[in-house]
């Protein structure tokens, strides 16, 4: 795991820069990363980096209609679903 903050990159989301830096630090391919977000900007960043975008919809502020438009790879209505998704994908 790694943490990337806005001051670590020159271009914030939806630029893929932060996700690509995270992949590099973790010695992973971007396609191996589940990027969890509650806004279209998060999902766009995931797409641009080649990561898997997970739309987190348990927050009341998450707007499902806007999220649908950016086509997340996965949806999570509860935090537990993130673990379930990771577990399922890691078996493949």
ABEGO torsion letter per residue (X at the ends): XBBBBAAABABBOABAAAAAAAAAAAGBBAAABBBBBABAAAAAAAAAAGBBBBBBAABAABBAAAAAAAGBABBBABAAAAAAAAAAAAAX
